Every structure is written in structure tokens, then in C-alpha cells.
Amino acid sequence: MTDWIKAARLRTLPLSLSGIIMGAFIAKWRLYREGGIWDWKIFALALLVTLLYQILSNYANDYGDGVKGTDAKRINEAETRAVASGKITAKQMKNAVILFSALSFIATVALLYVAFIPDYINEFYIFIGLGVASILAAIGYTVGKKPYGYMGLGDIFVFIFFGLVSVCGSYFLFTKTFSWDMLLPGTAVGMMSMAVLNLNNMRDIESDKLSGKNSFALRIGFKNAMIYEMILLNLPLILILAFLGINGFFEQQNYYAFIVMILMFPLTKLRRSIMSVKEPKELDQYLKQVGIMTFVMAILTAAGLNLFN
């Protein structure tokens, strides 16, 4: 059981929850202003679904990299990856991927049934399609003949599914509407999620070169990937600030909503620490930190909008 828990890579879970928290609590703030109802059952099911997606993705990643031999070339990480280390066989991990695909689909249907049935049938089927796409994206990063993670497309998929789909999709589950300003927090969470993936790919840049995994970081080189990382870590708070400005918080002089901006201090320190790294393997310690920063950004935004207004 311990090996399965390690393979689930629990340190990645806060990152996956960030988009749901961001979208759900912006929806709660807006529904409160408009006299609508925020359904806690939708929130609970949405958390369950995203947790299942993340575990599915981690198991599929372990399986895909393991059978391709990618993890075996990673000096700093191979011992902790289940299939590469032999702690879990490829067949067992494949069965786990199939099981969590089924569980993810069942949980998705349950979530969408609660959110959309009986009044929003068309939306129900559209989101079923998004759910299937999310499951396929979770698997397709490293699994298959042409996994998109090996073609340098991982950043795009992470931005779409961890950012836009997670934030805007969860917002829609509650409000049944799409608002263009939601693209700002959606992009913020998406960029922070890309920052985690890019750090991971920068750390593994040498081993990925040997295994033929052409990540985006490998394609542009370590130096340019570091510049790219700084851009990804600089813009999210600016986007959240723009969202608050568009929604009139400056004019209202209701400054509690800006509590999230306190993150500019730890983020500045984190960026400087990352920039000082000389060896790619030293980046591993910052993966968890960026993920937690993303989670805290979502929590503080939710608190600023709902607890103090």
C-alpha cells in the first residue's frame, strides 16, 4: 500500500485542487451578490473528481515513463518511481490506470448529474465530453505511441486543463454561465501549473535528452527555460489584480479582497532562489513550493472575496 501511495505523488494534489477552489469560490462570491444558491455538494464532488484525475495522471505517468525506460535514466528520481524501481509491475500499474479511469468517469457523471440534471441537459452532455477529454489528457501525457509530453506539448495541455477548464469549468458548474473575466484567474492558475511542469522538465533535462523525451524545456534549452519560468511566476498575481480591478474593488475601496497580493513577497524570494540554481537536480526542492504557492493563491483569493465582503 505504501508504494501505491508514493506512486500517487500526494505532493501534486494541492496544485490540482487550486483551480477548483478558485473557480468555485469566485462563483460563490458572485452568486451571493446576485441572490443565487451555492451548492456544497457540487463543490465536494468537484474536489473528488479532480483528485481522481490527478492520481490517474500520476499513475499513468509512472506507467508510461516506466515502460519507455525514461525513469530508469533519472538518477535523482528513478528510485522513487514505482514501475522503474520494480516496486509495482507494469501490468499492475496498467490495471490501476484502467481502474482510476473508470472511477474518474463515474465520479464525473455523478458531479454533472448533480450540477445539470434535469434543467441543463445540453450542458450535461458537453461537460461529459470535457470529462472524457480530461481523462484522455491525463493518460496521454506519457502513454501511447505518440504521448504529447514527449513532443513538448505538455505545457499547453496543463494550461488548458489545470487552468482554463478547471477554473472556468468549476465556475460554470455553479453559475451555469460563462464570464469572460474568469479567463484571468483561469490563466493565473494555468501559468502557475505550467511553472511546476517546467521546473520538473528543467530538472530532468539531461535524462530526458537521453530518453528522447522532447519536453518544451529541452527544446528551448535550460537558460531560456529559466527565463520562461520567471515569466510564468511573475504574471499570475498581476492577472488576479486585473480581475479584482475589473470587478470594481478599487472603486469600492474594499481592500480585503487584495489579501492575495501578500504572496508577492514569498514569490519574489522563491523566484530568486530558483534563479540561483546552477545544477538542474537542485530544482526538485522547488516543485512542492510552487504547487503550494498556487494552492495558497486560490485560498487567499477565495477568502478575500467571501470572508471579508
N, C-alpha and C positions, 0 to 999 in steps of 0.2 A: 504493500500500500504506500509506503514511504516513497518508493521510486515513481509511482504514478503521481503523487502529489508534487514531487520535484519536477516531473515532466510537464505538469500543468503550469509551471512557472508563475506562481502566485504573485510575484512582484510586478507582472504585467497587468494585473486585474484593475488596479486603480485607474490606469490610463483608459481602459475600455469603458469604465463607469463614468468617466468625465463628461462625455458627450451626452449621455442620457440625463445626468444631473443638470447640465447646462440647459438643455432643451426643455426638460420637464419643469424646472423651476422658473424659467422665463415665462413659460406657458401659465404657471400658477399665478405669477405676478400680473400678467395681462388679463387672465380670466377674473381675478379679484377686482381689477379696475372696471371690468365690463359686466360684472354681476354673474359670471359663469361659474360652473362647478368643476373643480379639480378632483379627479378620481384617483385615489391612492392605489386602487387595485391595478390600474394601468401602469403606474409607476413601479409597483412591486414586480409585475410580470415583465416589464421592460428591463429591469435590472437582471432578472433571471435569464432572459433571452440573451442579453449582451455578455453575461458571464459564460453561458454555454458556448456562444460564438467564439469567445476568447480562448477557452480551454480547447475547443475544437481546432482553432487555428494553431495553438501551440503544439498539440498532438500531431497535427498534420505536418507542421514544420519539422518536428522531430523525426517523423517518419520519412518525409521527402528528402531531407538533408542526409538522414542516416543511410537510406538505400542508395543514394547517389554518391556516398562516400565523402560528402562535403565536411561533415562534422569530424571525420577521422583526421582531417588535416588541420584542425583547430587545436593548437597546443593549449590555449588558455581555457577552452570550454568543452572539449570533447568528453572529458571525464564526467561532466555533469549532464550530458545529453543521453537519454535513455537507450535509444537504439544503437547509437555509435559505440557506447560503452558496453553494450551487451546485457544491460540490466533488464531490458524489455526487448523481446524479439520483434522483428519487423512485422511478423504476422499478427502478434498481439496488438501492436500499435495500430496496424491497419484496421483490425476489428474495433479498436477504441474509436478510431476516426469515423467508422461507419455508425457505431452506436451513438456518438455525440452528434453526428449529422442528423440522425433520426430524432434524438431528444431536442435538438435545436429547432427542427421543423415543427415538432409537436408543440413546443413552448411558443413558437411564433404564431401558430394558428390560434392557440389559446389567447394570446395577447391581442391579436387582431379581432378575434371574436368579441372579446370584452369591449374593445375600443370602437368597433364599427357596426356590429350587428345589433338591431336589424335595420338601422336607418341609413347606413352608408355602405351599401353592397359593392358599388364600383370601387370605392376606396379600399375595401377589404381585399378584393382581387388584385388591385395594383400593389398593395403592400405585401401580399403573398409573393408576388413576383420579386419585389425588393428583398424579401426574406430569403428566397431561393438564391438570388444573386449574391447575397451576403454569405450564405453557406458555401457556395461555389468559390467565392473570392477567398474565404478562409482556407479552403483546401488547396486552391490553385496557386498559392504563393510558391510552394516548393514541390507540389505533387503533379505528376503528369509528364508527358514528353516535352512540353514547352511551358514550364512554370514561369509565370510572369516575373517572379522575384529574381530569376536567373537572367532576365532580359533587361533589367534596370527599370522596371515599371512599378516596383513596389511602392515607391513614394506616392505615385498618382493614386493607386488603389487605397492606400492608407488615408490619404487626404479625403478621398470621396467617402469611404465607409466609416472611418473613425471620426471624421469631421462633419461633412455636409449631411450625410444620411443619418448619422447618429443624432446630431443636434436638431437639424430641421425636421427629421422624421419623427423624433420623440415629441417635438413641439406640435406637430400635426396630429399626433395621436390624441392629444388633449383638446386642441382648439378646433380641429377639422378644417383649418385654414393654413395657407402659406403666406408668410410675410417676408418681403424682400430684405428687411433689416436683419433677419435671422441668419443671413449669409455671413454677417460679420462675426458673431460668436462661433458659427459653424466653421468658418475659415480659421479662427483663432485656435480652436481645439484641433483642427486638422493639421495646422502648422506645427503645433507642439507634438502631435503624434508623429509627424514626419521627422521632427528633430530627434525623437527617440530611435526611429528606424535608421536614420542617417548615422547617428552615433554608433549603433550596432554594426552597421556596414563599414564605417571607418575603422572600428576596432578589428574587424575581420578582413580588412582589405587585402592583406598579403595571402592569407589562406584561401580567400575567395578567388584570387588570381590563379592559384594552383588548381583549384577545383573547377574552374570555368564558370563560376557564378558571377556574372557581369552586373553587379549592383550599380546603382547610379553613382555612389561614392567612388567605386572603382573606375567607372567610365570617365569621371571628371578629374580624378586624382585627389590625393589626400589634402593638398593645400587648398584647392578650390572647394572641396567638400567642407573644409573648416569654415570658409567664408559663407558658404551656403548654410551651415549650421548656425552661424551668428545671425544671419537674416531671419531664419526660422524662429530663433529665440527672441529677437527684437520686436517683431511685428505684432504678436498676439495681444499684448496689453494695449497697444495703440488701437487695434481693432475693437477691443472691448470698450475703450474710452470713446471711440467713434459711435458705437452702439448706444452708449449712455447719453451722448450728446444729441444724437438723432431723436431720442425719446424724451428730450426736454429736461434732463436732470440739472443742467447748468442753469436754465431759466428758473426752475423751481427752487433752486438753492437747497436741494435735498441731497446733501453730500454724503450721506451714509452709503449710498449705492457705490461710491467710489472707493470703498474699503478694499476692493480687489487690487487697487493700484499700489498697495503696500508691498506687493510682490516684486515691484521694480528693484527693490534693494537686494533681496536674495537672488533674483535672476541676474542682476549685474555681477554679483560675486560669482555665481555659477558660470556665467559666460567667460569671465576672466580665468577661472580655474580650468575650463575646457581649453581655452586658447593657449594656456601654458603647457599643455601636454606635448611631450616630444615623441613618446612611443605609443602606437595605436592601442596596444593592450591596456594602457593606463586609462582608457576611456570607459572601461567597463563599470567603474565605480559611479559614473555619472548617469548611467541609464535609469537607474531607480530614482535618482534625484529629479531628473526631468519629468519622469512619469508622475511623481508625487507633486511636483510644481503644477502640472496640468490639472491634477485632481483638486488641489487647493484652489487653483484659479476658478474652477467650476463651483466649488463650495462657497468661496467668498462672493462670487457673483450672485449665486442663489441667495446667500444670506443678506447681502446688501439690498437686493430687490424686495425680499419678502419679510425679513425680520424687523427692518428699521423703517418700513414705509407703510 
